[in-house]
Amino acid sequence: MPPPMSDDPNPHEHAPHDGEAHDHPHDHEHGQGLLARLAERLPFSHSHGETAVDAALEGSERGIWALKVSLIGLGATAALQVIIVLASGSVGLLADTVHNVADALTAVPLWIAFTLGRRPPNRRYTYGYGRAEDLAGVAIVAVIFISAGVAAYESWQRLLAPVPLRHLSWVMLASVVGFLGNEAVALLRIRVGRQIGSAALVTDGLHARVDGLTSLAVLAGAVGVWAGFPIADPLVGILITLAILMIGKDAARTMWHRMMDAVDPDLVERVERLAGGVSGVEDVHAVRVRWLGRRLQAEMHVTVNEDLPTRESHGIAEEVRHSLLHGVPGLAAAHVHVDPCGHSGADAHAGTAHHELGAA
């Protein structure tokens, strides 16, 4: 009789250190990006049990606080810009304002996701509500592309029917305010996102940082109009649209990976190496790892000597789990199935082999 699985319904969890996180929003197929390089410096700690639950709740509270502050900051920035857009007629500033409003609104789905993520698993949502953060990321991607469409339309219309700008000095001031407001929000979101291990919040912070740079582009457009090039303003609006689309492309790729349970292949190799290094483990196979919101979950099969007593086989599985929970940053649960080595010649899986994917 094969040894049982080690599949604890209350998985041994490890909470993040303050100021640290580990996430790979995209695979290494296209190299180490900025988010990956940030993430590698931010490993999780090894707290246990109730401490992990408390830390998860605290992380959600910190995330919500950061979203509240950033919503107020970007809202105030956008409100000032709207007033100056109406007074000046600057389409470049309008494109930047639309983007800032959209960026502020992305706080709403993340806020909802953080709130949902605090709920414990139940009979219907047996894995909990961590996936809500990924759904919030999809909503953010949609908002990014909608804002790009609005900015592109207004810029094109202004190219077809140019309108002279008014109050150039105010447009310049608004662009500087937009840069400062976005940079402040970016610093806050990135710092808190790194502290709680939220890839969505860090990504949103980097998004805000790029928004600040587009505000400086508006300043360049206003300077161009002042220097005698009236189409500089709508051209800047189109450039901002292209920047928004680039952000949207990267964000969409990240969320595709998350929704499709994609992880860094190096992470899978790390799990296999750690599990295989445990005394008594003869082989590691069928390894699966996925993200659920800000936390990782892993499952695998390990082969052990089939002559071992059940208690010893279970002990090996527990050592594998313990090694993984200490050695894989961000891992919240590890489910280990024990397979007998089969040196007796018996196939422990013969009864279910025909159910395996790809079986004839």
C-alpha positions as CSV (number, residue, x, y, z in Angstrom):
1,M,0.0,0.0,0.0
2,P,1.6,3.3,-1.0
3,P,2.3,5.9,1.6
4,P,-0.2,8.7,1.9
5,M,0.0,12.3,0.7
6,S,1.1,15.1,3.0
7,D,-1.7,17.5,2.1
8,D,-2.4,19.5,5.2
9,P,-5.6,21.5,5.0
10,N,-3.9,24.2,7.1
11,P,-0.7,24.7,5.1
12,H,2.4,25.8,6.9
13,E,2.8,29.4,5.7
14,H,5.5,31.9,5.7
15,A,4.8,35.6,5.8
16,P,6.9,38.4,4.2
17,H,9.5,40.5,6.0
18,D,8.6,44.2,6.2
19,G,10.0,45.9,3.1
20,E,10.5,42.6,1.2
21,A,8.7,40.7,-1.5
22,H,9.5,38.1,-4.1
23,D,7.7,38.1,-7.4
24,H,8.4,37.4,-11.0
25,P,5.5,39.0,-13.0
26,H,7.1,37.7,-16.2
27,D,9.2,34.8,-17.2
28,H,12.9,34.9,-17.9
29,E,12.0,34.2,-21.6
30,H,12.6,37.9,-22.2
31,G,15.4,38.5,-19.6
32,Q,15.5,40.1,-16.2
33,G,13.2,43.1,-16.3
34,L,13.0,46.0,-13.8
35,L,10.3,44.2,-11.7
36,A,12.3,41.0,-11.6
37,R,15.4,42.8,-10.5
38,L,13.5,44.6,-7.8
39,A,11.9,41.3,-6.7
40,E,15.1,39.4,-6.4
41,R,16.2,41.8,-3.7
42,L,13.1,41.2,-1.6
43,P,12.8,37.7,-0.1
44,F,10.2,36.6,2.3
45,S,10.7,35.5,5.9
46,H,9.9,32.3,7.7
47,S,7.1,33.1,10.2
48,H,4.6,30.4,10.9
49,G,0.9,29.7,11.6
50,E,-1.1,32.6,13.0
51,T,1.8,35.0,12.5
52,A,1.5,34.4,8.7
53,V,-2.2,35.1,8.8
54,D,-1.7,38.3,10.8
55,A,1.1,39.4,8.4
56,A,-1.2,38.7,5.4
57,L,-4.0,40.9,6.9
58,E,-1.5,43.6,7.8
59,G,-0.2,43.5,4.2
60,S,-3.7,44.0,2.9
61,E,-4.2,46.9,5.3
62,R,-1.0,48.5,4.2
63,G,-2.0,48.1,0.5
64,I,-5.4,49.7,1.1
65,W,-3.7,52.6,3.0
66,A,-1.3,53.2,0.1
67,L,-4.2,53.1,-2.4
68,K,-6.2,55.6,-0.4
69,V,-3.3,58.1,-0.2
70,S,-2.4,57.7,-3.9
71,L,-6.1,58.1,-4.9
72,I,-6.3,61.4,-3.1
73,G,-2.9,62.5,-4.5
74,L,-3.7,61.7,-8.1
75,G,-7.2,62.9,-7.7
76,A,-6.0,66.3,-6.6
77,T,-3.4,66.4,-9.4
78,A,-6.0,65.5,-12.1
79,A,-8.5,68.1,-10.7
80,L,-5.9,70.9,-11.1
81,Q,-5.1,69.7,-14.6
82,V,-8.7,69.6,-15.7
83,I,-9.2,73.2,-14.7
84,I,-6.1,74.2,-16.7
85,V,-7.2,72.1,-19.7
86,L,-10.5,73.9,-19.8
87,A,-8.8,77.3,-19.6
88,S,-6.0,76.5,-22.1
89,G,-7.4,74.0,-24.6
90,S,-4.2,71.9,-24.5
91,V,-4.8,68.5,-26.0
92,G,-1.4,67.3,-24.8
93,L,-2.4,68.2,-21.2
94,L,-5.8,66.6,-21.8
95,A,-4.2,63.3,-22.8
96,D,-2.0,63.5,-19.7
97,T,-5.0,64.3,-17.5
98,V,-7.1,61.5,-18.9
99,H,-4.2,59.1,-18.1
100,N,-3.8,60.5,-14.6
101,V,-7.6,60.0,-13.9
102,A,-7.4,56.5,-15.3
103,D,-4.3,55.8,-13.1
104,A,-6.2,57.1,-10.0
105,L,-9.2,54.9,-10.8
106,T,-7.0,51.8,-11.0
107,A,-6.8,52.1,-7.2
108,V,-10.5,51.1,-7.0
109,P,-10.2,47.5,-8.3
110,L,-7.0,46.9,-6.3
111,W,-8.7,48.2,-3.2
112,I,-11.6,45.8,-3.7
113,A,-9.1,43.0,-4.3
114,F,-7.1,43.7,-1.2
115,T,-10.3,43.7,0.8
116,L,-11.5,40.4,-0.7
117,G,-8.1,38.9,-0.2
118,R,-8.4,39.2,3.6
119,R,-11.3,36.7,3.6
120,P,-10.4,33.1,4.6
121,P,-11.0,30.1,2.3
122,N,-14.5,28.6,2.6
123,R,-16.5,25.7,1.1
124,R,-17.1,27.5,-2.2
125,Y,-13.8,29.3,-2.5
126,T,-11.5,26.6,-1.2
127,Y,-8.3,28.4,-2.3
128,G,-9.4,31.7,-0.8
129,Y,-9.7,35.0,-2.7
130,G,-6.1,35.6,-3.7
131,R,-7.1,35.5,-7.4
132,A,-9.1,38.7,-6.9
133,E,-5.9,40.7,-7.1
134,D,-5.2,39.2,-10.5
135,L,-8.7,40.1,-11.7
136,A,-8.0,43.6,-10.5
137,G,-4.9,43.6,-12.7
138,V,-7.1,42.7,-15.7
139,A,-9.3,45.7,-14.9
140,I,-6.3,47.9,-14.7
141,V,-5.1,46.8,-18.1
142,A,-8.6,47.6,-19.6
143,V,-8.5,51.1,-18.1
144,I,-5.0,51.7,-19.5
145,F,-6.2,50.8,-23.1
146,I,-9.4,52.9,-22.7
147,S,-7.3,55.9,-21.6
148,A,-5.1,55.4,-24.7
149,G,-8.1,55.4,-27.0
150,V,-9.4,58.7,-25.5
151,A,-6.0,60.3,-25.7
152,A,-5.5,59.2,-29.3
153,Y,-8.9,60.4,-30.5
154,E,-8.5,63.9,-28.9
155,S,-5.0,64.3,-30.3
156,W,-6.0,63.3,-33.8
157,Q,-9.0,65.6,-33.8
158,R,-6.7,68.5,-32.7
159,L,-4.3,67.7,-35.5
160,L,-7.1,67.9,-38.0
161,A,-8.5,71.1,-36.5
162,P,-5.7,72.9,-34.7
163,V,-6.8,75.3,-31.9
164,P,-4.4,77.9,-30.5
165,L,-3.3,77.3,-26.9
166,R,-4.0,79.8,-24.2
167,H,-2.3,80.3,-20.9
168,L,0.9,78.5,-21.8
169,S,2.5,79.3,-18.5
170,W,-0.4,77.5,-16.7
171,V,0.0,74.5,-19.0
172,M,3.7,74.3,-18.1
173,L,2.8,74.6,-14.4
174,A,0.2,71.8,-14.7
175,S,2.7,69.5,-16.4
176,V,5.2,70.0,-13.6
177,V,2.5,69.4,-11.0
178,G,1.5,66.2,-12.9
179,F,5.1,65.0,-12.8
180,L,5.5,65.7,-9.1
181,G,2.2,64.1,-8.2
182,N,2.8,61.0,-10.1
183,E,6.3,60.6,-8.8
184,A,5.1,60.9,-5.2
185,V,2.4,58.2,-5.9
186,A,4.9,56.0,-7.7
187,L,7.3,56.1,-4.7
188,L,4.5,55.2,-2.3
189,R,3.0,52.4,-4.4
190,I,6.4,50.8,-5.2
191,R,7.6,51.0,-1.6
192,V,4.4,49.5,-0.1
193,G,4.0,47.0,-2.9
194,R,7.5,45.7,-2.2
195,Q,6.8,45.5,1.5
196,I,3.7,43.4,1.1
197,G,4.8,41.4,-1.9
198,S,2.2,42.8,-4.3
199,A,3.2,42.6,-8.0
200,A,0.1,44.5,-9.0
201,L,0.8,47.4,-6.7
202,V,4.5,47.6,-7.7
203,T,3.5,47.5,-11.4
204,D,0.9,50.2,-10.7
205,G,3.6,52.3,-9.1
206,L,5.9,52.0,-12.1
207,H,2.9,52.9,-14.2
208,A,2.6,56.1,-12.2
209,R,6.3,56.8,-12.7
210,V,5.9,56.6,-16.5
211,D,2.9,58.9,-16.2
212,G,5.1,61.5,-14.5
213,L,7.4,61.3,-17.5
214,T,4.5,61.9,-19.9
215,S,3.7,65.0,-17.9
216,L,7.1,66.3,-18.7
217,A,6.4,65.5,-22.3
218,V,3.4,67.9,-22.0
219,L,5.9,70.6,-20.8
220,A,8.0,69.9,-23.9
221,G,4.9,70.4,-26.1
222,A,4.0,73.7,-24.4
223,V,7.6,74.9,-24.9
224,G,7.3,73.9,-28.6
225,V,4.1,75.9,-29.0
226,W,5.7,78.9,-27.3
227,A,8.6,78.6,-29.7
228,G,6.3,78.8,-32.7
229,F,5.3,75.2,-33.5
230,P,1.5,75.0,-32.9
231,I,1.2,71.3,-33.7
232,A,3.7,70.4,-31.0
233,D,0.8,70.0,-28.5
234,P,-1.2,67.4,-30.4
235,L,2.0,65.6,-31.4
236,V,2.9,65.3,-27.8
237,G,-0.6,63.9,-27.2
238,I,0.0,61.2,-29.8
239,L,3.4,60.4,-28.2
240,I,1.7,60.1,-24.8
241,T,-0.8,57.7,-26.4
242,L,2.1,55.5,-27.7
243,A,3.6,55.5,-24.2
244,I,0.3,54.5,-22.7
245,L,0.0,51.6,-25.2
246,M,3.5,50.4,-24.3
247,I,2.6,50.4,-20.7
248,G,-0.6,48.5,-21.5
249,K,1.3,45.9,-23.5
250,D,3.6,45.1,-20.7
251,A,0.8,45.1,-18.1
252,A,-1.3,42.8,-20.3
253,R,1.6,40.4,-20.7
254,T,2.1,40.3,-17.0
255,M,-1.6,39.6,-16.3
256,W,-1.7,37.0,-19.0
257,H,1.1,35.1,-17.2
258,R,-0.7,35.4,-13.9
259,M,-4.1,34.3,-15.2
260,M,-2.5,31.4,-17.0
261,D,-0.5,30.3,-13.9
262,A,2.8,31.0,-15.5
263,V,5.9,31.2,-13.3
264,D,9.6,31.7,-13.8
265,P,11.1,28.3,-14.9
266,D,14.0,29.0,-12.6
267,L,11.5,28.9,-9.7
268,V,10.4,25.4,-10.7
269,E,14.0,24.3,-10.8
270,R,14.6,25.7,-7.4
271,V,11.6,23.8,-6.0
272,E,12.9,20.5,-7.6
273,R,16.4,21.1,-6.2
274,L,15.2,21.8,-2.7
275,A,12.9,18.9,-2.6
276,G,15.5,16.5,-4.1
277,G,18.0,17.6,-1.5
278,V,15.9,16.2,1.4
279,S,17.3,12.9,2.8
280,G,15.2,10.0,1.8
281,V,13.9,11.5,-1.5
282,E,14.9,9.4,-4.5
283,D,13.1,11.4,-7.2
284,V,11.0,14.6,-7.6
285,H,8.5,14.9,-10.4
286,A,5.1,16.4,-11.5
287,V,6.1,19.7,-10.0
288,R,3.5,22.5,-10.4
289,V,3.8,26.1,-9.0
290,R,1.4,29.0,-9.4
291,W,0.6,32.4,-8.0
292,L,-2.6,33.2,-6.2
293,G,-2.5,36.9,-5.7
294,R,0.6,37.7,-3.7
295,R,1.4,34.1,-2.6
296,L,2.8,31.0,-4.3
297,Q,1.4,27.5,-4.1
298,A,3.3,24.4,-5.1
299,E,2.5,20.7,-5.5
300,M,4.7,17.7,-6.5
301,H,5.3,14.0,-6.2
302,V,8.4,12.6,-4.4
303,T,9.6,9.0,-4.6
304,V,10.8,7.3,-1.5
305,N,11.7,3.7,-0.5
306,E,8.5,1.7,-0.6
307,D,9.6,-0.4,2.4
308,L,9.5,2.5,4.8
309,P,6.7,2.7,7.4
310,T,3.9,5.2,6.7
311,R,5.1,7.4,9.5
312,E,8.6,7.7,8.0
313,S,7.3,8.3,4.5
314,H,5.1,11.1,5.9
315,G,8.1,12.5,7.8
316,I,10.1,12.8,4.6
317,A,7.2,14.6,2.9
318,E,7.0,17.0,5.9
319,E,10.7,17.7,5.6
320,V,10.2,18.5,1.9
321,R,7.5,20.9,2.7
322,H,9.6,22.5,5.5
323,S,12.6,22.9,3.1
324,L,10.4,24.5,0.5
325,L,8.6,26.9,2.8
326,H,12.0,28.1,4.1
327,G,13.8,28.1,0.7
328,V,11.2,29.5,-1.7
329,P,10.3,33.2,-1.0
330,G,6.6,33.9,-1.1
331,L,5.5,30.2,-0.9
332,A,2.4,29.9,1.2
333,A,1.5,26.2,0.7
334,A,3.3,23.1,-0.5
335,H,1.4,19.8,-1.2
336,V,3.6,16.8,-1.4
337,H,2.4,13.4,-2.7
338,V,4.6,10.4,-1.8
339,D,5.2,7.7,-4.4
340,P,6.7,4.3,-3.6
341,C,9.9,3.6,-5.5
342,G,8.6,0.3,-7.0
343,H,11.7,-1.9,-6.6
344,S,9.3,-4.8,-5.8
345,G,8.1,-4.5,-9.4
346,A,4.5,-3.4,-8.5
347,D,3.1,-0.4,-10.3
348,A,1.5,1.7,-7.6
349,H,-0.4,3.8,-10.2
350,A,-1.6,1.0,-12.4
351,G,-5.2,1.5,-11.3
352,T,-5.4,5.1,-12.4
353,A,-2.9,5.2,-15.3
354,H,-5.6,5.2,-17.9
355,H,-6.9,8.5,-16.4
356,E,-3.6,10.3,-17.0
357,L,-3.5,13.1,-19.5
358,G,-2.5,11.7,-22.9
359,A,-3.2,8.0,-22.0
360,A,-4.6,5.9,-24.8
